[in-house]
Amino acid sequence: MSSSTGRVGARRRPRRGFAPYAFISPFFLVFGFFGLFPLGYTLWVSLNDWHLVNGRQEFVGLENFRELVADPDFSNALFNTLSIFVLSTVPQLLLALGIAWLLDTRLRVSTFWRSAVLVPNIVSVVAVGLVFAQLFGRDFGIVNWALDLVGLAGEEPIDWRAGTFTSHLALSVMVMWRWTGYNALIYLAAMQAVPRELYESAMLDGASKWRTFWSITVPSIRPTIVFTVIISTIGGLQLFTEPLLFGGINGYEGGSDGQFQTLTLLLYKHGFTSFDSGYAAAISWMLFLLIALIAAVNFFLTRRISSKG
């Protein structure tokens, strides 16, 4: 009896070991089909002189990447992307941190305020782009009208699309308006997980609210801050809809002199207006490598913070 029971157990053990892999296999199958395969196929396309319309295809190796590195349009788009990212993300995260701190205090109708800060994020990005393009209009924009009202306008109204800094500033305001509330709610969730005993001890020691915020709140939510920084960086590198709508009819050009053309706009220009799929695929892979580099920095930074904790 014991030997037969052992044989039955031996036959059942492999099935029990295979079951966990069977449960998680759908994820890897979907990820492989919709993630890894397009990534690998894009790499193959980037190694070819591949025209989307006439079907021309010729293997050229790394020629697209060499041409891309020497392309002034690519360096300009990279600068624009990083500039808009810095101008939008740094103030955005600081403002989100302050809003979350306010929402974490005892406010009247706190549920209303916590819901209200998320409204900009659920509004269609197309609607946001169109509205802000009108707000920053040269002749009839409300922003120029407000600057003139307080005496900050010059002799001529500001053409927000024409200049590099002005266009970057306008796009940054657009991004900040859309994502500040979203990040504030993420910070709020992290703040509410901080033990209240720490705040009570700080109050007994006579610490001010400002001191408590920087000495208790911020260190306690450092992993969340790292997460929002990385996610915002990835989103900033992929900025597309806002500058496309801000530029008007030929928005993919990023202005008359490419003053606010981002990497994704450059990719769109080569891939869907010039139909140069090989060159567009090379741009997408350079973008992927930038994102992968930031992900690696995130991994080591998070690991270092965890080891200190």
N, C-alpha and C positions, 0 to 999 in steps of 0.2 A: 504493500500500500504506500509506504513512504517513498519507494523508488518511483512509482507511477506519479505520485504527487510532485516529486522533484522534476520529472520530465515535463509535466504540464506547466509547472512554474517556469521552466527554462524556455518552453515554447512561447509563453505569454510575455516574458521579459523584453524581448526585442520590440514587440508591438508597443509596449508602454514607453520604451525609449524613443521610438519613432514619433509618437503622438505629438510631443511639443513642437517638433520640426514641421509636422503637417499643419499645425495650427498657425504657425507664423509664415508658412510658405506663400500664402497669397500676397502678403506684403512684398516679399522679395521678387515674386513674379511680376507684380504690377510695377514695382520700382525698376526692375530690369528692363521692362518693355517701354515704360514711359520716361525713365530717367537715364539709365546707363546706355541703352541703345541710341537714343537721340544724341547723347553726348559723344559717343564713339563715332557716330555717323557724321556729326558736325566736324569732328577732328579730321576725318577722311576728306570731307568737302574742302576744308581749309588747306589741304595739301594739293589741291587741284586748281587749275584755271577753269572755273566752272561758271558758265553763263546760264542763267535760269530760263531764258526765252529761246535762244537759238540752239540750245543743247550742246554747245561747245564744252568739251571736257578734256583736259590734258594735265597729267601729273607734273607738278612743278616743285614738289618737296616743300621746303621752308621758304620759298620765294615770297609768298604772300606775307609771311611774318617779317621778313627782312624789309620788304617794301613798306609795311605798316610802321615799323620802328622809325624809318626815315621820313614818314609822311608828316608834314607839318599840321595837317588837319587832325591827325590822331593826337599829337601832343597838345594841340589847342583844345580838343574835346576832352582830353584827360584833365587838363588844367581847369576848364570850365566845370567839369563834374566835381572835382575836389573842392574848388572854390565855393560852389553852391552848397556842397555838403557841409563845409565848415561854417559858412554863414547861417545855415539853417539849423544844423544839428546841435551845435554848442548852445546857442540861446534857447533852443527848443527844449533840451533836456534840463537845463537849469530852471527854466520857467515851469516845466512839468513837475520838477522836484518841489518848487515852491507851492504850486497849486495843490499837489498831493498833501503837503504838510498842512495847508489850510483846511483841506477836506477831512483831514484826520482829527481835527479839533471838533469841539462840540458846536456845530452850526445848526441854526434853525432850518427845517426842511432840507436836511443834508442829503436825503435821497434824490431830491430834485436837482441839487447842484451836481451831484455825482453823475446823474444821467445827462445833465446839460453839457458837461464838458466833452461828452462822447458824440454829440450831435455833428460837429464838423467832420468826424471820421466816417459817418454813415451817409453823408451827402455824396452824390455822384462826383467823381473826380473831374468828369467832363464839365459839369455845372460849375464846379469850383474854378476850373481853368478859364472858362468863358467869363465868369463874373469878375475874377481878378484881372483879366485882360482889359476889361472895361474900367475897372477901378484905377488901373495904372495907365490909362489912356493919356496921350499927350495933350490934346486940346480940350477934351470934355471929361477927363478923369477926375474922380472925387479926391484922389490923393493930392493931385496938383492944386485943386481948389482949396483943400484944407491947408496946404502949405502956404498958399497965397493969403489965406484968411488970417494966419498967425504971423505973417510977415517973413516967412522963411523962403519964399519963392524968389527966384532971380528975375532978371528982365524978361527972359524967355521961359515958357513952361518946360519942364523936364521931359525929354523924350526917353522914357524908361527903357524902351526896346533898343535904342541906338547905342548906348554905352555899355561897356563890359560890366563895370561895377553896378550901375543902376539896374541893368537887367538881372544880374545875379541877386541883387538885393530884393527886387520885386518877386522873383521866383522863390527866394528863401522865405519871404513873408507868407507866400502861398503854401509852402510846405509846412511851415511852422503852424499856421492856422489849422491845417488839416490834421496834424499828428500830435500836437502838444497834449490835447485832452486824452488821447489814447495812452500815451506814455505816463500821464499823470495817474490814470487808473491802475496801471501796472505798479507804479511806485506806491500808490495807496494800499494795494493788496499786500505788498511787502511790509509796509509800515505797520499795518494792523497785526502782523505776525510777530512784531517785536514785543517781548514781555513787558507789561506795564509796570512791573516791579522796578525795572531799571529807571523809568521816569520818576517813580515815587522816591527812589533813593536819591536821585539827582536833585529833586525839589527839597528834600530834607537837608541836603548838603548846601543848599542855597544857590544852585546853578540856575542861570537865566535860561529862558526858552531858546535863545540863540545858541548858547553854549551846549544845551541839551541836544539841539538839532544836529550840530556838527560833531559832538562827541559820542552820541548814542545812536541817533537815527541813521545818519549817513554810514557809519561803519557797519551797522547791522544789516543794511540793505545793499552792501557793496556787490554781491553777486548779481542782484537784479539790475544795478546800474551798469555793470559790465554787459549784461545781456542786452539792455536797451541800446547801449552804445554800438554793439556789434550789429544788431538788427537795423538800427538807423543807418549805419555805414553801408550795409548791403543794399538797403532801400535807396540811399543816396547815389550809389554807383549805378543803380538801375533806373534813375530818374528819366522819364520819357514823356508821359502825357502832359504834365504841366508845361514844359518848354515847347512841346509841339503845338499846344493850343495858344500859348502866349505869342508864338511867332506868326500866327495868322495863316494865310493861304499856303505859303511855302515854309511851314513851321519846321520841317525836317532840316532846313538849312541853318536853323539856329540864329536867325538874324541876317542882315545884309552882309556882314563880314564874319559870320560864324561866332559872334561874341557870346552867345549862350548855347551853342551846340554841344550836347552831351555825348557820351560814348554810345548810348542807345540810339540817339538820333543819327549819329554817323553810321551806325550799323544799319538802321532803317534806310538811310539814303543809298548806301551801296547795295543793299540786298533787295530793295523793293522799288527803287527808282532807276538805278543803273543796272540792276539785275545781275550784279557781280557776286554770285553766291560764295565763291571761294574766298574773296576778300572780306565779305561780311562774316563768314564763318571764322576767319582769323581774328576779326575784331571781337566776336563773341567768346572765343577762347582766351583772348587776352583779358577780357572782362571776367571770365571764369577764374583765371589764375589770380587776379586781384582779390576776388571774393574768397578763394581758397586760402590765400595768404592771410587775409584778415581772420578767417576761421581758425587758422593755426595759431595766430596770436591770441585769439580768444581762448583756445584750449589751454595754452601754457599760462596765460594770465589767470584764468579761473583755477587752474591747478595750484598756482602759487598762492592765491588768496585762500584756497581751501587748506593748504598746508600750514599757513600762518594761523588760521582759525583753529 
